[in-house]
Amino acid sequence: MAKKHEDEPEAAEHNHEHDHDDEEEDEEGDDIVVLADEDGTEASYRFLGIVELDDQQFALLTTLEESEDEEEPMEVFILRYSQDEDGGETYSPLDDDALFARVQAEAERLFNEAPELEN
């Protein structure tokens, strides 16, 4: 399910600030997060949710491309998430393997407990 931090999108390797007002929504109403790397190259990701652990928040993001193989698991990226007092958001990589594993386990638990959505 979740990818290790060394596999995170290049765009997520640097802190990025953006306001909720700048968030896009796709045709299904899902939140889209646009992250830029140090060269200014932007990439868009679908915001899946937040995992809270040890008084910290971690964003779960996935690519916008949908796999044609329904058996292939969804690729999920875990990034440290914070908001400033003005509502600006910061996404940054996890550099701690043990913390990454704990967040991944909590995310998997939450996904497994979530009710199935009807299509």
BELFENRA-V647626 format. One record per pair of residues at least 12 apart in sequence whose C-alpha atoms are under 6 Angstrom apart, sorted by the first residue. I is the first residue (numbers start at 1). J is the second residue. Records with the same first field share a line. If there is no record, write none. Layout:
# BELFENRA-V647626
I = J ; J
This chain:
# BELFENRA-V647626
1 = 75 ; 76
2 = 76 ; 77
3 = 77
5 = 94
8 = 77
11 = 35 ; 36 ; 37
13 = 93
14 = 92
15 = 90 ; 91 ; 92
16 = 90 ; 91
17 = 88 ; 89 ; 90
18 = 88 ; 89
19 = 88
31 = 46 ; 47
32 = 45 ; 46 ; 47
33 = 45
45 = 61 ; 62 ; 63 ; 64
46 = 61 ; 62 ; 64
47 = 61
48 = 60 ; 61
57 = 81
58 = 79 ; 80 ; 81
59 = 78 ; 79 ; 81
60 = 77 ; 78
61 = 76 ; 77
62 = 75 ; 76
79 = 91 ; 92 ; 93
80 = 92 ; 93
